[in-house]
Amino acid sequence: MILATCLAVFAVALPAAPAAGAHPAGIYFEQTTRLVSANGAEGGGVRSRVWHAAGRMRLEAGDAPGGPALVLQLDEGRALRLDPEAKLAVEIDPAGLRARSHQDASVAGTLIGAEDTLRTTALAGTRTIAGHACRGYRLKSRAASVELWVAPTLPRASVFADFLEWSGAAQALPGLVEAIRELPGFPLETRTRVSVLGETQETLSTVTRIRLGPQPAELFEVPAGFRVEKVAP
């Protein structure tokens, strides 16, 4: 879902990846990801919602909550795709999911030059995003530029750090992950520009709402009345 394309790896997973510092009891945030055209126009975008607590994650896409979801029970090495309409929980082969995630991250790393030396530059000014004052930074390699606006008042929560390690994506994107982890706060907006065969592709990802605190345990479990099926490895 979130790692379906190389650009999604940058725009959705990595903004939440910094893993140093405090670990809150849980976190919820909503995020919109848009492709930006060559003339600067932004498309309608894809909205996503992410819950994280105690080694477990829930990811949903779309405008309305309560739709299909991907639940990652990272503490148990288990992944489930929930279909509320069919009341079906499909248990996904974790090895296959890790392989796909690592492959996507490897391709993304090649495009962005993640193993290159990334230069970090502070951007001028401040911005307010999702109600938080943010400072900007640019990470630049030979083939790509990533601009992040981070909120120093929010902890550098390990929202996706566990997933990046579990999936192998952290190993495929070592330079980029480490550079983002060094930033002093939680990234609330990320603009990624990647040059592919002379053409620049740009993605803008913005957190529109964020809430720290305990998350309901039932969000990370199979709902009562759901049928559970396993996908063959």
TAVENTA-V36753 format. One record per residue. N is the residue number from 1. PHI is phi in degrees with one decimal (* if undefined). PSI is psi in degrees with one decimal (NA if undefined). OMEGA is omega in whole degrees, 0 to 359 (none if undefined). Layout:
BEGIN
N;PHI;PSI;OMEGA, N;PHI;PSI;OMEGA
END
This chain:
BEGIN
1;*;-68.3;184, 2;-76.3;-31.8;181, 3;-100.1;31.5;184, 4;-70.1;-27.7;180, 5;-133.2;164.1;179, 6;-62.0;-41.4;180, 7;-65.0;-33.4;179, 8;-66.4;-30.1;177, 9;-58.1;-44.7;180, 10;-73.7;-48.1;192, 11;-73.9;-27.6;185, 12;-112.7;-51.2;185, 13;-72.9;-49.8;189, 14;-70.4;-31.2;178, 15;-56.7;-24.3;182, 16;-103.2;13.6;191, 17;-84.0;-20.5;185, 18;-54.0;129.9;190, 19;-118.4;12.8;179, 20;-93.4;157.2;171, 21;89.2;-150.2;190, 22;-70.0;152.3;177, 23;-119.9;100.4;181, 24;-68.0;164.0;181, 25;-63.3;-24.6;179, 26;178.7;170.5;181, 27;-154.3;146.9;173, 28;-133.9;135.3;173, 29;-148.1;153.7;175, 30;-111.6;143.3;186, 31;-144.7;142.6;177, 32;-118.0;131.6;180, 33;-118.4;128.5;182, 34;-128.4;146.3;167, 35;-87.2;136.9;181, 36;-108.3;127.6;182, 37;-76.9;171.7;183, 38;-61.3;-28.9;180, 39;-89.2;7.1;177, 40;91.9;-4.1;180, 41;-72.7;138.9;180, 42;-102.2;138.9;177, 43;-77.2;-179.2;182, 44;-64.4;-33.1;175, 45;87.9;165.4;178, 46;-117.0;128.6;181, 47;-94.8;138.8;177, 48;-135.5;154.1;178, 49;-127.2;137.0;184, 50;-132.0;130.6;173, 51;-116.6;141.8;179, 52;-145.7;134.7;176, 53;-165.7;130.9;170, 54;49.6;51.4;176, 55;75.8;16.9;179, 56;-131.5;147.3;182, 57;-136.1;150.3;172, 58;-132.6;131.1;181, 59;-126.3;130.2;176, 60;-128.7;149.2;176, 61;-124.4;153.2;180, 62;111.3;172.6;186, 63;-80.4;-30.4;185, 64;-105.5;129.8;177, 65;-69.2;162.1;177, 66;87.0;9.2;178, 67;-87.8;-162.5;177, 68;-53.6;143.4;184, 69;-141.6;153.9;171, 70;-108.9;122.1;179, 71;-111.7;124.6;179, 72;-112.3;110.5;175, 73;-94.5;76.8;188, 74;-63.5;-28.6;179, 75;-68.2;-19.0;179, 76;-115.6;1.8;182, 77;64.7;37.0;186, 78;-123.5;140.6;179, 79;-130.5;135.0;183, 80;-133.1;138.1;173, 81;-106.5;118.3;184, 82;-99.4;132.1;177, 83;-120.4;96.2;184, 84;-62.2;-35.6;182, 85;-63.1;-42.1;180, 86;-90.5;-3.9;186, 87;50.6;52.6;185, 88;-128.6;134.7;173, 89;-117.2;116.7;180, 90;-100.1;119.1;179, 91;-84.0;114.4;185, 92;-86.5;140.8;176, 93;-60.3;114.7;184, 94;-64.2;-33.2;180, 95;-64.7;-41.1;178, 96;-66.2;-40.5;179, 97;-64.6;-41.9;178, 98;-63.8;-40.1;180, 99;-63.4;-43.0;179, 100;-66.4;-41.9;180, 101;-63.5;-42.2;180, 102;-66.2;-38.9;179, 103;-64.7;-45.9;178, 104;-59.0;-44.2;181, 105;-66.4;-35.5;179, 106;-65.8;-43.7;177, 107;-63.2;-43.8;179, 108;-62.1;-40.7;178, 109;-62.8;-37.2;177, 110;-64.7;-42.1;181, 111;-65.3;-41.7;186, 112;-88.7;-10.7;183, 113;70.3;45.2;188, 114;-65.0;-20.0;179, 115;-89.0;-6.3;175, 116;-70.8;165.8;173, 117;-74.3;118.0;181, 118;-91.7;126.9;178, 119;-91.9;128.4;180, 120;-104.6;125.4;181, 121;-128.3;133.5;176, 122;-75.1;138.6;178, 123;-93.7;152.4;182, 124;-74.7;149.7;173, 125;82.2;-179.0;177, 126;-132.8;161.1;177, 127;-138.3;151.7;175, 128;-105.3;120.4;182, 129;-130.5;128.2;181, 130;51.9;35.3;177, 131;81.8;7.6;182, 132;-120.8;136.1;175, 133;-71.1;131.0;185, 134;-125.0;149.5;172, 135;-111.1;146.4;186, 136;-103.7;149.1;177, 137;-142.4;146.3;176, 138;-116.8;127.7;173, 139;-106.1;124.2;187, 140;-130.6;133.4;172, 141;-120.0;-173.5;181, 142;-65.5;-32.5;187, 143;-110.2;-6.6;188, 144;-151.1;161.3;176, 145;-137.9;130.7;179, 146;-122.8;118.0;177, 147;-105.1;127.0;181, 148;-125.4;136.8;174, 149;-111.2;116.3;187, 150;-113.8;147.9;179, 151;-99.3;107.0;181, 152;-63.1;-22.6;182, 153;-77.8;-13.0;178, 154;-97.1;141.5;181, 155;-67.1;149.2;176, 156;-76.2;71.6;188, 157;-68.4;148.2;182, 158;-89.1;52.4;184, 159;-59.4;-48.8;181, 160;-109.0;1.5;183, 161;-61.7;-44.1;179, 162;-61.0;-42.0;181, 163;-67.1;-41.3;180, 164;-61.3;-40.1;178, 165;-69.5;-44.8;183, 166;-62.9;-38.8;185, 167;-84.6;-16.2;185, 168;88.4;-0.4;181, 169;-65.4;-32.9;180, 170;-62.7;-36.0;179, 171;-70.8;-29.5;180, 172;-81.3;-18.7;183, 173;-127.8;51.8;188, 174;-63.5;-46.2;183, 175;-65.1;-44.4;182, 176;-67.6;-45.2;180, 177;-60.9;-44.9;181, 178;-66.4;-38.2;179, 179;-63.9;-40.8;179, 180;-69.1;-36.7;180, 181;-63.2;-23.7;181, 182;-79.4;-13.0;182, 183;-70.9;146.0;188, 184;-86.6;59.6;178, 185;156.9;-171.9;182, 186;-96.0;120.0;180, 187;-67.9;124.0;179, 188;-106.5;-15.1;173, 189;-145.8;138.6;180, 190;-135.9;125.9;176, 191;-116.7;119.0;183, 192;-113.3;126.9;175, 193;-119.5;122.7;182, 194;-126.1;132.7;178, 195;-94.6;118.8;180, 196;-123.3;112.6;180, 197;53.7;42.1;177, 198;82.3;-2.8;180, 199;-110.7;132.8;181, 200;-89.6;127.0;175, 201;-110.5;130.6;186, 202;-126.5;136.0;179, 203;-129.9;136.6;179, 204;-120.0;125.5;180, 205;-124.2;126.6;185, 206;-131.4;129.4;173, 207;-79.3;124.9;182, 208;-101.6;-17.5;179, 209;-155.9;138.6;179, 210;-144.9;139.8;182, 211;-142.4;123.5;177, 212;-94.1;146.8;177, 213;139.4;173.6;180, 214;-57.9;144.4;178, 215;-115.0;144.9;181, 216;-57.8;127.7;182, 217;-60.4;-31.0;183, 218;-66.2;-18.9;178, 219;-63.4;-24.2;186, 220;-105.8;13.9;180, 221;-120.6;165.2;174, 222;-73.9;123.8;181, 223;-62.0;151.9;177, 224;-59.8;139.0;179, 225;88.9;-5.1;178, 226;-81.9;142.3;172, 227;-87.4;137.2;182, 228;-107.0;126.1;175, 229;-123.8;149.3;179, 230;-107.5;138.6;174, 231;-88.1;129.9;181, 232;-63.9;139.7;180, 233;-57.3;NA;none
END
